[in-house]
Amino acid sequence: MASECRGKNSWPELLGAKGDVAAAKIEKQNPYVSAQIVLEGTFVTLEFSCSRVRVWVNTSGIVTRAPAIG
């Protein structure tokens, strides 16, 4: 599904980065998405969206999963 989306679709290089820095970089590199910082363990909807990137962070605000469109 991500291959149908416009622009860059994954950011494995941001794993371990600060969440707010990662979100800003994602939105700069792909203007078609909105990055959402989400705390690990938070319940989220499962539908796929080409305009969303979830940035999963721990309680210290560090990215714990490689961000990707979805």
OpenMM code with the backbone's topology and positions (N, CA, C; nanometers):
from openmm import Vec3, app, unit

residues = "MET ALA SER GLU CYS ARG GLY LYS ASN SER TRP PRO GLU LEU LEU GLY ALA LYS GLY ASP VAL ALA ALA ALA LYS ILE GLU LYS GLN ASN PRO TYR VAL SER ALA GLN ILE VAL LEU GLU GLY THR PHE VAL THR LEU GLU PHE SER CYS SER ARG VAL ARG VAL TRP VAL ASN THR SER GLY ILE VAL THR ARG ALA PRO ALA ILE GLY".split()
positions = [
    Vec3(0.0819, -0.1198, 0.0000),
    Vec3(0.0000, 0.0000, 0.0000),
    Vec3(0.0866, 0.1267, 0.0000),
    Vec3(0.1949, 0.1291, 0.0767),
    Vec3(0.2778, 0.2491, 0.0839),
    Vec3(0.3356, 0.2855, -0.0519),
    Vec3(0.3533, 0.1872, -0.1390),
    Vec3(0.4090, 0.2153, -0.2711),
    Vec3(0.3137, 0.2994, -0.3558),
    Vec3(0.1851, 0.3031, -0.3200),
    Vec3(0.0866, 0.3835, -0.3913),
    Vec3(0.0880, 0.5290, -0.3444),
    Vec3(0.1585, 0.5574, -0.2369),
    Vec3(0.1598, 0.6904, -0.1771),
    Vec3(0.2691, 0.7766, -0.2398),
    Vec3(0.2497, 0.9078, -0.2340),
    Vec3(0.3434, 1.0024, -0.2940),
    Vec3(0.4589, 1.0333, -0.1987),
    Vec3(0.5781, 1.0487, -0.2552),
    Vec3(0.6949, 1.0891, -0.1777),
    Vec3(0.7591, 0.9753, -0.1008),
    Vec3(0.8555, 1.0121, -0.0187),
    Vec3(0.9253, 0.9133, 0.0639),
    Vec3(0.8245, 0.8467, 0.1562),
    Vec3(0.8397, 0.7137, 0.1794),
    Vec3(0.7383, 0.6445, 0.2591),
    Vec3(0.7884, 0.5775, 0.3859),
    Vec3(0.9191, 0.5766, 0.4114),
    Vec3(0.9690, 0.5206, 0.5374),
    Vec3(1.0979, 0.5904, 0.5779),
    Vec3(1.1233, 0.5919, 0.7072),
    Vec3(1.2370, 0.6635, 0.7634),
    Vec3(1.3084, 0.5778, 0.8683),
    Vec3(1.3696, 0.4669, 0.8281),
    Vec3(1.4382, 0.3806, 0.9254),
    Vec3(1.5552, 0.4507, 0.9935),
    Vec3(1.6113, 0.5515, 0.9279),
    Vec3(1.7249, 0.6236, 0.9850),
    Vec3(1.6866, 0.7053, 1.1093),
    Vec3(1.5550, 0.7221, 1.1353),
    Vec3(1.5105, 0.8003, 1.2503),
    Vec3(1.4887, 0.7162, 1.3755),
    Vec3(1.5065, 0.5876, 1.3650),
    Vec3(1.4952, 0.5002, 1.4827),
    Vec3(1.5991, 0.5439, 1.5851),
    Vec3(1.5539, 0.5751, 1.7071),
    Vec3(1.6435, 0.6203, 1.8130),
    Vec3(1.6568, 0.7712, 1.8234),
    Vec3(1.5958, 0.8444, 1.7290),
    Vec3(1.6007, 0.9905, 1.7321),
    Vec3(1.4948, 1.0454, 1.8280),
    Vec3(1.5012, 1.1750, 1.8588),
    Vec3(1.3971, 1.2399, 1.9379),
    Vec3(1.2718, 1.2501, 1.8514),
    Vec3(1.1571, 1.2228, 1.9106),
    Vec3(1.0318, 1.2198, 1.8363),
    Vec3(0.9975, 1.3486, 1.7661),
    Vec3(1.0159, 1.4627, 1.8320),
    Vec3(0.9796, 1.5899, 1.7697),
    Vec3(1.0715, 1.6236, 1.6530),
    Vec3(1.1985, 1.5881, 1.6660),
    Vec3(1.2938, 1.6092, 1.5568),
    Vec3(1.2577, 1.5183, 1.4390),
    Vec3(1.2234, 1.3935, 1.4690),
    Vec3(1.1854, 1.2977, 1.3649),
    Vec3(1.0604, 1.3457, 1.2909),
    Vec3(0.9602, 1.3910, 1.3639),
    Vec3(0.8357, 1.4368, 1.3013),
    Vec3(0.8626, 1.5544, 1.2077),
    Vec3(0.9460, 1.6492, 1.2506),
    Vec3(0.9779, 1.7650, 1.1670),
    Vec3(1.0515, 1.7221, 1.0405),
    Vec3(1.1444, 1.6278, 1.0532),
    Vec3(1.2207, 1.5812, 0.9373),
    Vec3(1.1295, 1.5090, 0.8381),
    Vec3(1.0387, 1.4272, 0.8894),
    Vec3(0.9447, 1.3539, 0.8038),
    Vec3(0.8603, 1.4512, 0.7229),
    Vec3(0.8035, 1.5516, 0.7887),
    Vec3(0.7168, 1.6467, 0.7191),
    Vec3(0.7954, 1.7332, 0.6208),
    Vec3(0.9225, 1.7562, 0.6483),
    Vec3(1.0060, 1.8321, 0.5547),
    Vec3(1.0388, 1.7477, 0.4313),
    Vec3(1.0671, 1.6185, 0.4522),
    Vec3(1.1060, 1.5310, 0.3418),
    Vec3(0.9883, 1.4841, 0.2574),
    Vec3(0.8674, 1.4846, 0.3161),
    Vec3(0.7486, 1.4469, 0.2399),
    Vec3(0.6343, 1.5418, 0.2768),
    Vec3(0.6109, 1.6441, 0.1954),
    Vec3(0.5071, 1.7425, 0.2270),
    Vec3(0.3644, 1.6888, 0.2149),
    Vec3(0.3484, 1.5650, 0.1705),
    Vec3(0.2154, 1.5063, 0.1553),
    Vec3(0.1670, 1.4350, 0.2807),
    Vec3(0.2507, 1.4298, 0.3862),
    Vec3(0.2129, 1.3576, 0.5079),
    Vec3(0.2126, 1.4485, 0.6295),
    Vec3(0.1415, 1.4032, 0.7306),
    Vec3(0.1414, 1.4666, 0.8613),
    Vec3(0.1976, 1.3642, 0.9594),
    Vec3(0.3018, 1.4018, 1.0315),
    Vec3(0.3625, 1.3106, 1.1292),
    Vec3(0.2938, 1.3272, 1.2639),
    Vec3(0.2539, 1.2151, 1.3227),
    Vec3(0.1862, 1.2159, 1.4521),
    Vec3(0.2730, 1.1428, 1.5534),
    Vec3(0.3090, 1.2108, 1.6608),
    Vec3(0.3870, 1.1470, 1.7668),
    Vec3(0.2909, 1.0705, 1.8559),
    Vec3(0.3202, 0.9403, 1.8748),
    Vec3(0.2316, 0.8524, 1.9509),
    Vec3(0.3148, 0.7775, 2.0552),
    Vec3(0.2690, 0.7795, 2.1788),
    Vec3(0.3364, 0.7087, 2.2874),
    Vec3(0.3140, 0.5582, 2.2735),
    Vec3(0.4205, 0.4805, 2.2845),
    Vec3(0.4087, 0.3336, 2.2792),
    Vec3(0.2985, 0.2880, 2.3743),
    Vec3(0.2164, 0.1938, 2.3292),
    Vec3(0.1077, 0.1409, 2.4106),
    Vec3(-0.0250, 0.2102, 2.3887),
    Vec3(-0.0239, 0.3206, 2.3152),
    Vec3(-0.1472, 0.3932, 2.2857),
    Vec3(-0.2262, 0.3180, 2.1793),
    Vec3(-0.3575, 0.3089, 2.1993),
    Vec3(-0.4432, 0.2453, 2.0994),
    Vec3(-0.4683, 0.3436, 1.9856),
    Vec3(-0.4556, 0.2954, 1.8624),
    Vec3(-0.4795, 0.3777, 1.7442),
    Vec3(-0.5662, 0.3004, 1.6456),
    Vec3(-0.6252, 0.3732, 1.5515),
    Vec3(-0.7044, 0.3068, 1.4477),
    Vec3(-0.6109, 0.2304, 1.3546),
    Vec3(-0.6623, 0.1295, 1.2881),
    Vec3(-0.5805, 0.0439, 1.2037),
    Vec3(-0.5907, 0.0751, 1.0552),
    Vec3(-0.6787, 0.1686, 1.0157),
    Vec3(-0.6932, 0.1956, 0.8723),
    Vec3(-0.5668, 0.2610, 0.8176),
    Vec3(-0.5387, 0.2313, 0.6917),
    Vec3(-0.4200, 0.2824, 0.6241),
    Vec3(-0.4485, 0.4204, 0.5669),
    Vec3(-0.3528, 0.5115, 0.5784),
    Vec3(-0.3679, 0.6458, 0.5217),
    Vec3(-0.2351, 0.6919, 0.4623),
    Vec3(-0.2375, 0.7315, 0.3359),
    Vec3(-0.1173, 0.7818, 0.2691),
    Vec3(-0.0729, 0.9172, 0.3240),
    Vec3(-0.1574, 0.9817, 0.4008),
    Vec3(-0.1241, 1.1147, 0.4515),
    Vec3(-0.0779, 1.1138, 0.5971),
    Vec3(-0.0548, 0.9943, 0.6529),
    Vec3(-0.0188, 0.9859, 0.7941),
    Vec3(0.1086, 0.9040, 0.8148),
    Vec3(0.1925, 0.9542, 0.9041),
    Vec3(0.3073, 0.8781, 0.9535),
    Vec3(0.3012, 0.8845, 1.1055),
    Vec3(0.2917, 0.7700, 1.1674),
    Vec3(0.2948, 0.7665, 1.3138),
    Vec3(0.4395, 0.7519, 1.3590),
    Vec3(0.4776, 0.8378, 1.4514),
    Vec3(0.6121, 0.8355, 1.5085),
    Vec3(0.5971, 0.7817, 1.6503),
    Vec3(0.6267, 0.6528, 1.6674),
    Vec3(0.6112, 0.5869, 1.7970),
    Vec3(0.7301, 0.6197, 1.8864),
    Vec3(0.6998, 0.6694, 2.0066),
    Vec3(0.8055, 0.7080, 2.1002),
    Vec3(0.7842, 0.6412, 2.2365),
    Vec3(0.8944, 0.6307, 2.3127),
    Vec3(0.8848, 0.5815, 2.4499),
    Vec3(0.8604, 0.6998, 2.5440),
    Vec3(0.8583, 0.6756, 2.6736),
    Vec3(0.8301, 0.7822, 2.7692),
    Vec3(0.9379, 0.8896, 2.7722),
    Vec3(1.0537, 0.8609, 2.7152),
    Vec3(1.1622, 0.9609, 2.7052),
    Vec3(1.1536, 1.0395, 2.5751),
    Vec3(1.0546, 1.0082, 2.4895),
    Vec3(1.0372, 1.0796, 2.3639),
    Vec3(1.1277, 1.0314, 2.2517),
    Vec3(1.1831, 0.9115, 2.2670),
    Vec3(1.2738, 0.8544, 2.1671),
    Vec3(1.1962, 0.7606, 2.0741),
    Vec3(1.2222, 0.7708, 1.9438),
    Vec3(1.1533, 0.6890, 1.8432),
    Vec3(1.1902, 0.5411, 1.8634),
    Vec3(1.0873, 0.4569, 1.8757),
    Vec3(1.1075, 0.3150, 1.9037),
    Vec3(1.0778, 0.2229, 1.7867),
    Vec3(1.0148, 0.2758, 1.6815),
    Vec3(0.9864, 0.1986, 1.5593),
    Vec3(1.0238, 0.2857, 1.4400),
    Vec3(1.0670, 0.2226, 1.3329),
    Vec3(1.0992, 0.2988, 1.2120),
    Vec3(0.9695, 0.3612, 1.1584),
    Vec3(0.9611, 0.4939, 1.1515),
    Vec3(0.8404, 0.5580, 1.1005),
    Vec3(0.8154, 0.5216, 0.9545),
    Vec3(0.6868, 0.5031, 0.9218),
    Vec3(0.6476, 0.4700, 0.7847),
    Vec3(0.5063, 0.5200, 0.7601),
    Vec3(0.4757, 0.5476, 0.6354),
    Vec3(0.3401, 0.5890, 0.5980),
    Vec3(0.2428, 0.4797, 0.6362),
    Vec3(0.1272, 0.5202, 0.6821),
    Vec3(0.0250, 0.4222, 0.7157),
    Vec3(-0.0754, 0.4822, 0.8049),
] * unit.nanometer
topology = app.Topology()
chain = topology.addChain("A")
for resn in residues:
    res = topology.addResidue(resn, chain)
    for name in ("N", "CA", "C"):
        topology.addAtom(name, app.Element.getBySymbol(name[0]), res)
